[in-house]
Amino acid sequence: MFFPGYTICVTQGDAGGFESGLAHFFLCLFQSVVEIVNFLRDNAEMSDAVVEKVQAFAETLLPSMGLELVEVQFRLEGYGWVLRLFIDGKEGITVDHCSRVSREVSDFLDVEDLIEHAFHLEVSSPGLERSLHSMKDFQRYLGKKAKVKLREDVENQRVLIGVISQAEGETVELVLEDGAKCQVAFEQIRKARLSL
């Protein structure tokens, strides 16, 4: 059912699933809900395939440059498709690092012909509030403040903010702002990043 002045809007959420809601002033280019679902599914599959191949290439390329891959994103944004790589290094990242990686990835994409439409390629550092994707990331940033979003509530909280005090096995321990310690299984973490 559609409501006057509103349209149902379906988007791909952070967790990979689809989210829906009402959108005001939404231009719909589709004839049916089936077309929308097929479009979203096809683009999600294409996006995942591009991310996997670029990630595999970057993970072999970057160590030879003294760099590491933090994250690869490929998604449709307001100004078109964006392929974004976040890189890091022990001494930090310079503009030269970004331009060298950008050239290498661009050459790889030209040869592999992975993306059939126009897109923007961005290479940058993860910034001060970098994402934490693995146990290795939590171990690397012991003693730093992090914001952790959980898949399910732990002690009636779904978002934890605290200092990473331990990261062993598959468990992360945070010392929360009130001084309490909270242990979370890594698999329960939906999203995490350093926090200022």
PALO-866868 format. One record per residue: z, y, x of N, C-alpha, C in turn. Coordinates in pm, whole numbers, plus 50000, padded with zeros to 5 digits. Each point is the difference from the previous one (the first is absolute). Layout:
PALO-866868
{nz: Z	ny: Y	nx: X	caz: Z	cay: Y	cax: X	cz: Z	cy: Y	cx: X}
...
//
This chain:
PALO-866868
{nz: 50000	ny: 49883	nx: 50084	caz: 50000	cay: 50117	cax: 49916	cz: 50000	cy: 50124	cx: 50089}
{nz: 49918	ny: 50096	nx: 49968	caz: 49995	cay: 50125	cax: 50073	cz: 50060	cy: 50111	cx: 49914}
{nz: 50066	ny: 50093	nx: 50063	caz: 50065	cay: 50109	cax: 49929	cz: 49919	cy: 50127	cx: 50021}
{nz: 49997	ny: 50087	nx: 49898	caz: 49925	cay: 50125	cax: 50013	cz: 50048	cy: 50081	cx: 50121}
{nz: 49905	ny: 50041	nx: 50083	caz: 50033	cay: 50081	cax: 50117	cz: 50050	cy: 49921	cx: 50119}
{nz: 50011	ny: 49868	nx: 49986	caz: 50050	cay: 49918	cax: 50110	cz: 49909	cy: 49878	cx: 50018}
{nz: 50001	ny: 49945	nx: 50118	caz: 49927	cay: 49877	cax: 50029	cz: 50092	cy: 49910	cx: 50079}
{nz: 49985	ny: 49871	nx: 49981	caz: 50077	cay: 49905	cax: 50079	cz: 49942	cy: 50000	cx: 50142}
{nz: 50084	ny: 50017	nx: 50099	caz: 49959	cay: 50006	cax: 50140	cz: 50058	cy: 49878	cx: 50071}
{nz: 49915	ny: 49926	nx: 50070	caz: 50045	cay: 49882	cax: 50074	cz: 49972	cy: 50025	cx: 50148}
{nz: 50103	ny: 49983	nx: 50085	caz: 49985	cay: 50020	cax: 50143	cz: 50061	cy: 49885	cx: 50076}
{nz: 49957	ny: 49982	nx: 50125	caz: 50060	cay: 49897	cax: 50082	cz: 50126	cy: 50058	cx: 50061}
{nz: 50114	ny: 49930	nx: 49983	caz: 50128	cay: 50048	cax: 50049	cz: 50026	cy: 49960	cx: 50144}
{nz: 50111	ny: 50050	nx: 50058	caz: 50038	cay: 49973	cax: 50138	cz: 50019	cy: 49851	cx: 50027}
{nz: 50050	ny: 49926	nx: 49904	caz: 50029	cay: 49858	cax: 50021	cz: 49875	cy: 49914	cx: 49982}
{nz: 49884	ny: 50061	nx: 49975	caz: 49877	cay: 49925	cax: 49987	cz: 49966	cy: 49968	cx: 49855}
{nz: 50094	ny: 50013	nx: 49908	caz: 49973	cay: 49974	cax: 49860	cz: 49940	cy: 50122	cx: 49934}
{nz: 49977	ny: 49992	nx: 49872	caz: 49943	cay: 50113	cax: 49929	cz: 50108	cy: 50066	cx: 49916}
{nz: 49993	ny: 50133	nx: 49994	caz: 50093	cay: 50078	cax: 49920	cz: 49918	cy: 50074	cx: 49895}
{nz: 50060	ny: 50024	nx: 49885	caz: 49927	cay: 50073	cax: 49897	cz: 50090	cy: 50107	cx: 49939}
{nz: 49937	ny: 50095	nx: 49939	caz: 50073	cay: 50106	cax: 49935	cz: 49904	cy: 50093	cx: 49929}
{nz: 50051	ny: 50105	nx: 49942	caz: 49916	cay: 50096	cax: 49933	cz: 49961	cy: 50111	cx: 50097}
{nz: 49874	ny: 50035	nx: 50001	caz: 49952	cay: 50107	cax: 50087	cz: 49941	cy: 50111	cx: 49913}
{nz: 50031	ny: 50121	nx: 50033	caz: 49949	cay: 50116	cax: 49928	cz: 49870	cy: 50044	cx: 50066}
{nz: 49898	ny: 50032	nx: 49924	caz: 49871	cay: 50048	cax: 50052	cz: 49939	cy: 49901	cx: 50099}
{nz: 49987	ny: 49878	nx: 49961	caz: 49946	cay: 49894	cax: 50085	cz: 49855	cy: 49977	cx: 49960}
{nz: 49908	ny: 50007	nx: 50095	caz: 49859	cay: 49975	cax: 49973	cz: 49974	cy: 49852	cx: 50018}
{nz: 49956	ny: 49934	nx: 49897	caz: 49977	cay: 49856	cax: 50005	cz: 49851	cy: 49974	cx: 50011}
{nz: 49958	ny: 49931	nx: 50107	caz: 49860	cay: 49970	cax: 50023	cz: 49966	cy: 49857	cx: 49959}
{nz: 50089	ny: 49934	nx: 49934	caz: 49982	cay: 49860	cax: 49964	cz: 49981	cy: 49986	cx: 49850}
{nz: 49925	ny: 49898	nx: 49961	caz: 49974	cay: 49976	cax: 49859	cz: 50109	cy: 49916	cx: 49934}
{nz: 50073	ny: 49921	nx: 50082	caz: 50100	cay: 49911	cax: 49942	cz: 50114	cy: 49975	cx: 50098}
{nz: 50108	ny: 49946	nx: 49948	caz: 50114	cay: 49964	cax: 50083	cz: 49960	cy: 49891	cx: 50099}
{nz: 49913	ny: 49910	nx: 49959	caz: 49953	cay: 49892	cax: 50089	cz: 49931	cy: 50060	cx: 50122}
{nz: 49918	ny: 50104	nx: 49981	caz: 49933	cay: 50065	cax: 50113	cz: 50103	cy: 50062	cx: 50094}
{nz: 50104	ny: 50060	nx: 49946	caz: 50105	cay: 50061	cax: 50083	cz: 50070	cy: 49894	cx: 50082}
{nz: 50039	ny: 49891	nx: 49936	caz: 50071	cay: 49892	cax: 50070	cz: 49912	cy: 49940	cx: 50109}
{nz: 49873	ny: 49976	nx: 49970	caz: 49907	cay: 49945	cax: 50100	cz: 49981	cy: 50095	cx: 50117}
{nz: 49986	ny: 50129	nx: 49972	caz: 49985	cay: 50100	cax: 50106	cz: 50123	cy: 50000	cx: 50092}
{nz: 50119	ny: 50002	nx: 49940	caz: 50122	cay: 50002	cax: 50079	cz: 50016	cy: 49873	cx: 50083}
{nz: 49972	ny: 49885	nx: 49940	caz: 50011	cay: 49873	cax: 50071	cz: 49902	cy: 49994	cx: 50117}
{nz: 49875	ny: 50037	nx: 49975	caz: 49898	cay: 49996	cax: 50106	cz: 50035	cy: 50093	cx: 50115}
{nz: 50047	ny: 50121	nx: 49967	caz: 50035	cay: 50095	cax: 50106	cz: 50125	cy: 49957	cx: 50076}
{nz: 50096	ny: 49939	nx: 49932	caz: 50120	cay: 49951	cax: 50069	cz: 49962	cy: 49888	cx: 50095}
{nz: 49911	ny: 49910	nx: 49958	caz: 49956	cay: 49890	cax: 50087	cz: 49924	cy: 50053	cx: 50120}
{nz: 49910	ny: 50098	nx: 49978	caz: 49923	cay: 50057	cax: 50109	cz: 50093	cy: 50073	cx: 50096}
{nz: 50095	ny: 50074	nx: 49946	caz: 50095	cay: 50073	cax: 50082	cz: 50082	cy: 49905	cx: 50088}
{nz: 50049	ny: 49892	nx: 49941	caz: 50078	cay: 49902	cax: 50077	cz: 49918	cy: 49938	cx: 50112}
{nz: 49873	ny: 49967	nx: 49971	caz: 49912	cay: 49939	cax: 50101	cz: 49976	cy: 50096	cx: 50117}
{nz: 49977	ny: 50127	nx: 49969	caz: 49978	cay: 50101	cax: 50106	cz: 50127	cy: 50015	cx: 50083}
{nz: 50115	ny: 50011	nx: 49935	caz: 50127	cay: 50015	cax: 50072	cz: 50022	cy: 49882	cx: 50094}
{nz: 49979	ny: 49878	nx: 49951	caz: 50021	cay: 49880	cax: 50083	cz: 49911	cy: 50001	cx: 50124}
{nz: 49871	ny: 50030	nx: 49983	caz: 49907	cay: 49997	cax: 50114	cz: 50027	cy: 50112	cx: 50099}
{nz: 50029	ny: 50121	nx: 49950	caz: 50030	cay: 50112	cax: 50088	cz: 50132	cy: 49975	cx: 50073}
{nz: 50097	ny: 49945	nx: 49930	caz: 50129	cay: 49970	cax: 50061	cz: 49983	cy: 49897	cx: 50112}
{nz: 49924	ny: 49895	nx: 49976	caz: 49978	cay: 49897	cax: 50103	cz: 49932	cy: 50062	cx: 50123}
{nz: 49900	ny: 50085	nx: 49977	caz: 49932	cay: 50066	cax: 50113	cz: 50095	cy: 50091	cx: 50076}
{nz: 50074	ny: 50085	nx: 49927	caz: 50090	cay: 50097	cax: 50064	cz: 50113	cy: 49930	cx: 50077}
{nz: 50048	ny: 49888	nx: 49948	caz: 50108	cay: 49928	cax: 50068	cz: 49955	cy: 49938	cx: 50132}
{nz: 49870	ny: 49977	nx: 50016	caz: 49950	cay: 49952	cax: 50130	cz: 49963	cy: 50118	cx: 50091}
{nz: 49957	ny: 50111	nx: 49943	caz: 49958	cay: 50116	cax: 50077	cz: 50117	cy: 50081	cx: 50057}
{nz: 50097	ny: 50031	nx: 49917	caz: 50103	cay: 50098	cax: 50037	cz: 50090	cy: 49960	cx: 50117}
{nz: 50042	ny: 49874	nx: 50014	caz: 50085	cay: 49967	cax: 50115	cz: 49935	cy: 50034	cx: 50135}
{nz: 49868	ny: 49986	nx: 50010	caz: 49931	cay: 50034	cax: 50126	cz: 50005	cy: 50150	cx: 50028}
{nz: 50031	ny: 50080	nx: 49898	caz: 50012	cay: 50145	cax: 50016	cz: 50146	cy: 50042	cx: 50011}
{nz: 50091	ny: 49902	nx: 50000	caz: 50142	cay: 50031	cax: 50004	cz: 50053	cy: 50051	cx: 49867}
{nz: 49933	ny: 49962	nx: 49891	caz: 50036	cay: 50048	cax: 49867	cz: 50030	cy: 49882	cx: 49909}
{nz: 50058	ny: 50029	nx: 49884	caz: 50023	cay: 49897	cax: 49900	cz: 49955	cy: 50050	cx: 49864}
{nz: 49960	ny: 49907	nx: 49915	caz: 49961	cay: 50033	cax: 49864	cz: 50123	cy: 49998	cx: 49912}
{nz: 50019	ny: 50107	nx: 49924	caz: 50113	cay: 50008	cax: 49907	cz: 49954	cy: 49958	cx: 49860}
{nz: 49887	ny: 50053	nx: 49956	caz: 49955	cay: 49972	cax: 49864	cz: 49853	cy: 50035	cx: 49985}
{nz: 49932	ny: 49928	nx: 49911	caz: 49862	cay: 50031	cax: 49961	cz: 50000	cy: 50016	cx: 49848}
{nz: 49938	ny: 50107	nx: 49952	caz: 49985	cay: 50024	cax: 49857	cz: 49853	cy: 50024	cx: 49970}
{nz: 49953	ny: 49951	nx: 49888	caz: 49865	cay: 50031	cax: 49954	cz: 50009	cy: 50017	cx: 49849}
{nz: 49983	ny: 50124	nx: 49954	caz: 50016	cay: 50024	cax: 49858	cz: 49921	cy: 50122	cx: 49955}
{nz: 49980	ny: 50004	nx: 49870	caz: 49931	cay: 50110	cax: 49937	cz: 50100	cy: 50112	cx: 49974}
{nz: 49971	ny: 50118	nx: 50053	caz: 50086	cay: 50116	cax: 49981	cz: 49920	cy: 50110	cx: 49932}
{nz: 50061	ny: 50115	nx: 49980	caz: 49936	cay: 50109	cax: 49927	cz: 49865	cy: 50043	cx: 50054}
{nz: 49978	ny: 49988	nx: 50129	caz: 49875	cay: 50045	cax: 50059	cz: 49914	cy: 49884	cx: 50048}
{nz: 50025	ny: 49880	nx: 49953	caz: 49918	cay: 49884	cax: 50034	cz: 50079	cy: 49892	cx: 50070}
{nz: 49929	ny: 49900	nx: 50050	caz: 50062	cay: 49887	cax: 50069	cz: 50049	cy: 50043	cx: 50138}
{nz: 50119	ny: 49953	nx: 50036	caz: 50060	cay: 50033	cax: 50129	cz: 50045	cy: 49872	cx: 50068}
{nz: 49954	ny: 49981	nx: 50124	caz: 50049	cay: 49892	cax: 50085	cz: 50092	cy: 50068	cx: 50101}
{nz: 50130	ny: 49966	nx: 49994	caz: 50100	cay: 50069	cax: 50080	cz: 50072	cy: 49900	cx: 50089}
{nz: 50004	ny: 50028	nx: 50130	caz: 50075	cay: 49918	cax: 50095	cz: 50113	cy: 50084	cx: 50057}
{nz: 50120	ny: 49942	nx: 50000	caz: 50114	cay: 50062	cax: 50064	cz: 50027	cy: 49923	cx: 50127}
{nz: 50005	ny: 50071	nx: 50113	caz: 50022	cay: 49937	cax: 50130	cz: 50121	cy: 50061	cx: 50067}
{nz: 50058	ny: 49926	nx: 50095	caz: 50116	cay: 50051	cax: 50070	cz: 49996	cy: 49949	cx: 50144}
{nz: 50078	ny: 50062	nx: 50085	caz: 50012	cay: 49960	cax: 50139	cz: 50138	cy: 50035	cx: 50052}
{nz: 50038	ny: 49936	nx: 50109	caz: 50135	cay: 50024	cax: 50055	cz: 50021	cy: 50145	cx: 50038}
{nz: 49895	ny: 50065	nx: 50045	caz: 50010	cay: 50140	cax: 50043	cz: 49954	cy: 50096	cx: 49890}
{nz: 49976	ny: 49948	nx: 49880	caz: 49948	cay: 50083	cax: 49891	cz: 49848	cy: 49994	cx: 49995}
{nz: 49944	ny: 50081	nx: 49914	caz: 49856	cay: 50001	cax: 49975	cz: 49945	cy: 50139	cx: 50027}
{nz: 49883	ny: 50004	nx: 50063	caz: 49933	cay: 50127	cax: 50024	cz: 49871	cy: 50005	cx: 49919}
{nz: 49939	ny: 50117	nx: 49994	caz: 49871	cay: 50015	cax: 49932	cz: 49896	cy: 49912	cx: 50069}
{nz: 50009	ny: 49988	nx: 50133	caz: 49905	cay: 49915	cax: 50074	cz: 50011	cy: 49854	cx: 49955}
{nz: 50123	ny: 49951	nx: 49982	caz: 50019	cay: 49863	cax: 49950	cz: 49929	cy: 49983	cx: 49866}
{nz: 50024	ny: 50094	nx: 49911	caz: 49942	cay: 49991	cax: 49865	cz: 49848	cy: 50002	cx: 50005}
{nz: 49943	ny: 50087	nx: 50083	caz: 49853	cay: 50008	cax: 50005	cz: 49940	cy: 49876	cx: 50064}
{nz: 50066	ny: 49942	nx: 50103	caz: 49949	cay: 49877	cax: 50062	cz: 50002	cy: 49884	cx: 49900}
{nz: 50111	ny: 49986	nx: 49927	caz: 50011	cay: 49893	cax: 49901	cz: 49899	cy: 50022	cx: 49888}
{nz: 49983	ny: 50125	nx: 49957	caz: 49905	cay: 50031	cax: 49895	cz: 49858	cy: 49960	cx: 50041}
{nz: 49960	ny: 50030	nx: 50124	caz: 49866	cay: 49962	cax: 50048	cz: 49983	cy: 49849	cx: 50001}
{nz: 50101	ny: 49928	nx: 50050	caz: 49991	cay: 49853	cax: 50007	cz: 49992	cy: 49938	cx: 49861}
{nz: 50082	ny: 50047	nx: 49908	caz: 49999	cay: 49946	cax: 49864	cz: 49869	cy: 50035	cx: 49931}
{nz: 49951	ny: 50121	nx: 50019	caz: 49874	cay: 50042	cax: 49941	cz: 49885	cy: 49911	cx: 50049}
{nz: 49997	ny: 49972	nx: 50132	caz: 49896	cay: 49911	cax: 50055	cz: 50012	cy: 49861	cx: 49940}
{nz: 50123	ny: 49949	nx: 49987	caz: 50023	cay: 49868	cax: 49940	cz: 49946	cy: 49997	cx: 49857}
{nz: 50030	ny: 50104	nx: 49922	caz: 49956	cay: 50004	cax: 49861	cz: 49849	cy: 50009	cx: 49988}
{nz: 49936	ny: 50072	nx: 50093	caz: 49854	cay: 50007	cax: 50000	cz: 49938	cy: 49864	cx: 50023}
{nz: 50055	ny: 49924	nx: 50094	caz: 49947	cay: 49868	cax: 50032	cz: 50028	cy: 49901	cx: 49887}
{nz: 50121	ny: 49998	nx: 49950	caz: 50041	cay: 49903	cax: 49897	cz: 49947	cy: 50034	cx: 49862}
{nz: 49969	ny: 50128	nx: 49974	caz: 49947	cay: 50044	cax: 49871	cz: 50091	cy: 49955	cx: 49885}
{nz: 50130	ny: 50027	nx: 50013	caz: 50099	cay: 49957	cax: 49901	cz: 50003	cy: 50086	cx: 49875}
{nz: 49970	ny: 50128	nx: 50015	caz: 50016	cay: 50095	cax: 49890	cz: 49863	cy: 50053	cx: 49961}
{nz: 49962	ny: 49978	nx: 49875	caz: 49865	cay: 50034	cax: 49955	cz: 49987	cy: 50141	cx: 49946}
{nz: 50109	ny: 50074	nx: 49991	caz: 49995	cay: 50134	cax: 49943	cz: 50065	cy: 50099	cx: 50097}
{nz: 49988	ny: 50127	nx: 49968	caz: 50058	cay: 50105	cax: 50084	cz: 50153	cy: 49989	cx: 50002}
{nz: 50058	ny: 50033	nx: 50115	caz: 50145	cay: 49999	cax: 50013	cz: 50039	cy: 50093	cx: 50115}
{nz: 50127	ny: 50036	nx: 50003	caz: 50055	cay: 50080	cax: 50109	cz: 50084	cy: 49908	cx: 50087}
{nz: 49988	ny: 50013	nx: 50131	caz: 50082	cay: 49924	cax: 50094	cz: 50103	cy: 50095	cx: 50059}
{nz: 50126	ny: 49963	nx: 49987	caz: 50109	cay: 50080	cax: 50057	cz: 50085	cy: 49912	cx: 50090}
{nz: 50032	ny: 50051	nx: 50118	caz: 50089	cay: 49930	cax: 50093	cz: 50110	cy: 50099	cx: 50037}
{nz: 50126	ny: 49959	nx: 49982	caz: 50109	cay: 50092	cax: 50031	cz: 50126	cy: 49923	cx: 50038}
{nz: 50100	ny: 50075	nx: 50043	caz: 50130	cay: 49940	cax: 50028	cz: 50070	cy: 49978	cx: 49866}
{nz: 50099	ny: 49912	nx: 49997	caz: 50071	cay: 49977	cax: 49875	cz: 50097	cy: 50112	cx: 49963}
{nz: 50025	ny: 50092	nx: 50090	caz: 50089	cay: 50112	cax: 49971	cz: 50147	cy: 49964	cx: 50016}
{nz: 50085	ny: 50096	nx: 49976	caz: 50144	cay: 49980	cax: 50018	cz: 50059	cy: 49906	cx: 49897}
{nz: 49941	ny: 49995	nx: 49882	caz: 50050	cay: 49912	cax: 49895	cz: 49906	cy: 49880	cx: 49985}
{nz: 49976	ny: 49932	nx: 50111	caz: 49906	cay: 49889	cax: 50002	cz: 50047	cy: 49884	cx: 49914}
{nz: 49905	ny: 49925	nx: 49949	caz: 50029	cay: 49881	cax: 49921	cz: 50052	cy: 49889	cx: 50089}
{nz: 50086	ny: 49917	nx: 49945	caz: 50053	cay: 49882	cax: 50069	cz: 49945	cy: 49878	cx: 49928}
{nz: 49916	ny: 49921	nx: 50068	caz: 49929	cay: 49891	cax: 49935	cz: 50049	cy: 49861	cx: 50039}
{nz: 50075	ny: 49991	nx: 50107	caz: 50037	cay: 49867	cax: 50051	cz: 50142	cy: 50002	cx: 50054}
{nz: 50053	ny: 49881	nx: 50025	caz: 50132	cay: 49991	cax: 50062	cz: 49997	cy: 50065	cx: 50139}
{nz: 49887	ny: 49987	nx: 50067	caz: 49984	cay: 50063	cax: 50132	cz: 50018	cy: 50152	cx: 49990}
{nz: 49948	ny: 50060	nx: 49894	caz: 50017	cay: 50145	cax: 49979	cz: 50148	cy: 50035	cx: 49982}
{nz: 50071	ny: 49920	nx: 49919	caz: 50143	cay: 50027	cax: 49979	cz: 50078	cy: 49984	cx: 50130}
{nz: 49964	ny: 49900	nx: 50081	caz: 50068	cay: 49979	cax: 50128	cz: 49972	cy: 50116	cx: 50095}
{nz: 49877	ny: 50048	nx: 49999	caz: 49961	cay: 50110	cax: 50089	cz: 50076	cy: 50129	cx: 49967}
{nz: 50035	ny: 50017	nx: 49873	caz: 50063	cay: 50125	cax: 49958	cz: 50147	cy: 49983	cx: 49963}
{nz: 50067	ny: 49905	nx: 50065	caz: 50145	cay: 49986	cax: 49982	cz: 50066	cy: 50134	cx: 50031}
{nz: 50097	ny: 50037	nx: 49918	caz: 50070	cay: 50126	cax: 50021	cz: 49933	cy: 50119	cx: 49933}
{nz: 49884	ny: 49980	nx: 49940	caz: 49929	cay: 50109	cax: 49931	cz: 50024	cy: 49991	cx: 49849}
{nz: 49990	ny: 50113	nx: 49934	caz: 50018	cay: 50006	cax: 49856	cz: 49872	cy: 49956	cx: 49929}
{nz: 50016	ny: 49920	nx: 49894	caz: 49885	cay: 49950	cax: 49926	cz: 50024	cy: 50009	cx: 49850}
{nz: 49890	ny: 50010	nx: 49927	caz: 50003	cay: 49993	cax: 49854	cz: 49929	cy: 49870	cx: 49962}
{nz: 50072	ny: 49912	nx: 49928	caz: 49949	cay: 49867	cax: 49968	cz: 49994	cy: 49985	cx: 49849}
{nz: 49880	ny: 49968	nx: 49948	caz: 49983	cay: 49972	cax: 49857	cz: 49995	cy: 49849	cx: 49982}
{nz: 50079	ny: 49950	nx: 49907	caz: 50014	cay: 49856	cax: 49980	cz: 49920	cy: 49951	cx: 49880}
{nz: 49967	ny: 49872	nx: 50002	caz: 49930	cay: 49937	cax: 49888	cz: 50094	cy: 49982	cx: 49880}
{nz: 50128	ny: 49974	nx: 50028	caz: 50101	cay: 49982	cax: 49896	cz: 50127	cy: 50075	cx: 50041}
{nz: 50083	ny: 50033	nx: 49902	caz: 50125	cay: 50070	cax: 50028	cz: 50092	cy: 49918	cx: 50091}
{nz: 50065	ny: 50069	nx: 50093	caz: 50107	cay: 49943	cax: 50080	cz: 50120	cy: 50091	cx: 49977}
{nz: 50107	ny: 49944	nx: 49946	caz: 50120	cay: 50078	cax: 49968	cz: 49963	cy: 50122	cx: 49915}
{nz: 49918	ny: 49977	nx: 49899	caz: 49956	cay: 50102	cax: 49903	cz: 49918	cy: 50112	cx: 50062}
{nz: 49938	ny: 49975	nx: 50115	caz: 49914	cay: 50100	cax: 50063	cz: 49867	cy: 49936	cx: 50035}
{nz: 49894	ny: 50076	nx: 49979	caz: 49867	cay: 49953	cax: 50038	cz: 49948	cy: 50078	cx: 50121}
{nz: 50059	ny: 50113	nx: 50031	caz: 49963	cay: 50080	cax: 50117	cz: 50124	cy: 50018	cx: 50086}
{nz: 49988	ny: 49962	nx: 50126	caz: 50111	cay: 50012	cax: 50094	cz: 49960	cy: 50098	cx: 50110}
{nz: 50093	ny: 50087	nx: 50038	caz: 49978	cay: 50090	cax: 50112	cz: 50117	cy: 49982	cx: 50095}
{nz: 49968	ny: 49967	nx: 50126	caz: 50105	cay: 49978	cax: 50097	cz: 49944	cy: 49975	cx: 50138}
{nz: 50090	ny: 49981	nx: 50094	caz: 49962	cay: 49976	cax: 50140	cz: 49981	cy: 49850	cx: 50020}
{nz: 49891	ny: 49963	nx: 50066	caz: 49972	cay: 49859	cax: 50028	cz: 50098	cy: 49955	cx: 50108}
{nz: 50093	ny: 49911	nx: 49963	caz: 50101	cay: 49956	cax: 50097	cz: 49969	cy: 49861	cx: 50057}
{nz: 49927	ny: 49918	nx: 49925	caz: 49961	cay: 49868	cax: 50048	cz: 49867	cy: 49961	cx: 49938}
{nz: 49924	ny: 49921	nx: 50074	caz: 49874	cay: 49943	cax: 49950	cz: 49983	cy: 49868	cx: 50074}
{nz: 50055	ny: 49896	nx: 49942	caz: 49998	cay: 49868	cax: 50063	cz: 49950	cy: 49896	cx: 49902}
{nz: 49925	ny: 49904	nx: 50053	caz: 49945	cay: 49896	cax: 49913	cz: 49912	cy: 50065	cx: 49896}
{nz: 50036	ny: 49981	nx: 49874	caz: 49927	cay: 50061	cax: 49889	cz: 50089	cy: 50093	cx: 49918}
{nz: 50103	ny: 50058	nx: 50067	caz: 50096	cay: 50086	cax: 49930	cz: 50011	cy: 50135	cx: 50069}
{nz: 50001	ny: 50105	nx: 49920	caz: 50019	cay: 50137	cax: 50049	cz: 50134	cy: 50049	cx: 49947}
{nz: 50079	ny: 50062	nx: 50088	caz: 50127	cay: 50059	cax: 49958	cz: 49993	cy: 50150	cx: 50017}
{nz: 50041	ny: 50070	nx: 49895	caz: 50006	cay: 50147	cax: 50002	cz: 50144	cy: 50045	cx: 49984}
{nz: 50037	ny: 50105	nx: 50072	caz: 50127	cay: 50068	cax: 49975	cz: 49964	cy: 50118	cx: 49911}
{nz: 50041	ny: 49991	nx: 49874	caz: 49963	cay: 50101	cax: 49902	cz: 50073	cy: 50132	cx: 50023}
{nz: 49957	ny: 50102	nx: 49931	caz: 50055	cay: 50134	cax: 50019	cz: 50149	cy: 50007	cx: 49971}
{nz: 50051	ny: 49910	nx: 49913	caz: 50144	cay: 49999	cax: 49970	cz: 50079	cy: 49912	cx: 50097}
{nz: 49932	ny: 49947	nx: 50103	caz: 50066	cay: 49917	cax: 50101	cz: 49999	cy: 49851	cx: 49971}
{nz: 49962	ny: 49962	nx: 49879	caz: 49994	cay: 49858	cax: 49964	cz: 49882	cy: 49933	cx: 50070}
{nz: 50016	ny: 49871	nx: 50032	caz: 49892	cay: 49922	cax: 50060	cz: 49933	cy: 49918	cx: 49892}
{nz: 49867	ny: 49993	nx: 50006	caz: 49924	cay: 49925	cax: 49901	cz: 49896	cy: 49915	cx: 50072}
{nz: 50002	ny: 49869	nx: 49977	caz: 49902	cay: 49911	cax: 50058	cz: 49895	cy: 49966	cx: 49896}
{nz: 49874	ny: 50003	nx: 50044	caz: 49888	cay: 49975	cax: 49911	cz: 49905	cy: 49902	cx: 50068}
{nz: 49957	ny: 49899	nx: 49924	caz: 49899	cay: 49908	cax: 50051	cz: 49868	cy: 50076	cx: 50012}
{nz: 49929	ny: 49980	nx: 50110	caz: 49875	cay: 50073	cax: 50023	cz: 49902	cy: 49982	cx: 49884}
{nz: 49995	ny: 49881	nx: 49943	caz: 49906	cay: 49973	cax: 49890	cz: 50032	cy: 50082	cx: 49875}
{nz: 50121	ny: 50054	nx: 49990	caz: 50039	cay: 50083	cax: 49886	cz: 49956	cy: 50146	cx: 50016}
{nz: 49952	ny: 50037	nx: 50118	caz: 49960	cay: 50138	cax: 50027	cz: 49856	cy: 50020	cx: 49953}
{nz: 49985	ny: 50093	nx: 49906	caz: 49867	cay: 50032	cax: 49948	cz: 49930	cy: 50102	cx: 50090}
{nz: 50077	ny: 50098	nx: 50044	caz: 49945	cay: 50109	cax: 50081	cz: 50114	cy: 50060	cx: 50081}
{nz: 49971	ny: 50038	nx: 50125	caz: 50104	cay: 50062	cax: 50083	cz: 49936	cy: 50099	cx: 50095}
{nz: 50075	ny: 50104	nx: 50031	caz: 49953	cay: 50098	cax: 50098	cz: 50120	cy: 50067	cx: 50065}
{nz: 49974	ny: 50054	nx: 50119	caz: 50105	cay: 50079	cax: 50065	cz: 50023	cy: 50125	cx: 49916}
{nz: 50121	ny: 50052	nx: 50008	caz: 50036	cay: 50116	cax: 49919	cz: 50068	cy: 50103	cx: 50088}
{nz: 49971	ny: 50127	nx: 49976	caz: 50062	cay: 50107	cax: 50079	cz: 50136	cy: 50034	cx: 49945}
//
